[in-house]
Amino acid sequence: MSTTLAGGHTSKRKVTPRTAIPEHVRANGKWPDFEKWHPGDVILVKSKNPDPISRVIEAVQTTGYGADHAKWTHVAIYLGDGLMLCEAQIDPPQRIFSVMVSHIWDYFTEHEILLRRSKWALDKEKGWAIATAAATRIGMAYDWQFIVKLAAERLVGGKDFLVTDQTRKISADRYVCSSLYSTAHAWVTRVTITDLTNGLCIPAFLAADQEHMRTIEFDWLEIG
């Protein structure tokens, strides 16, 4: 009997990754079955040991969304090669404040992940276009001011602030993880994915949205 995980199931089938992988990933013994993954898919992330920024994001999101959706605090876009992601990332100790390419295995051991796909990009051609649109923004700045503004609004505005229009906080030329996806998606499909209440696309909304987004189930395979 397989064990249900966030966004997937364990399987007794074995896989040999086609590339060198970190020791901690090999020791963990699990690797996704990428057969059902498409380029442009959204990977929602919940850290098992959240850093201060992740805790702030979760706290902000719980002011408008249920805990089962607010727990997802980061978004990355799958680039389709079984190896790489595009994401807007902030990591002050590493001096990272930008849109960047990262390894997909960064989220395999210390995180839960949820795979979702837009109903407007069910075919791989649209998915490739979304992944490419995100990748063209590599090197652009992370919108850390957006996070600061939302955190400050939570402290000042109270628990229901996400039920009001928050679009004034959005920057035109900087990105957070979820706005990178929503921008790439709108560029390709001409459909804007945002919460109609507050005008934002944040991780909790991408996890909760049933109109546009679909959850994709997949297996975790044993590393052979």
Secondary structure, DSSP 8 states (H G I E B T S, - for coil): ---EETTEEEEEEEE--SS---HHHHHHTEEE-GGG--TT-EEEEEESS--HHHHHHHHHHTTTS-HHHHT--EEEEE-SSSSEEEEEEEEGGGTEEEEEEEEGGGGSSSEEEEEEEEGGG-SHHHHHHHHHHHHTTTT-BB-HHHHHHHHHHHHHH-TTGGGS--GGG--SS-B-HHHHHHHHHHHHHS-----TTTS---HHHHHH--SSEEE--EEEEEE-
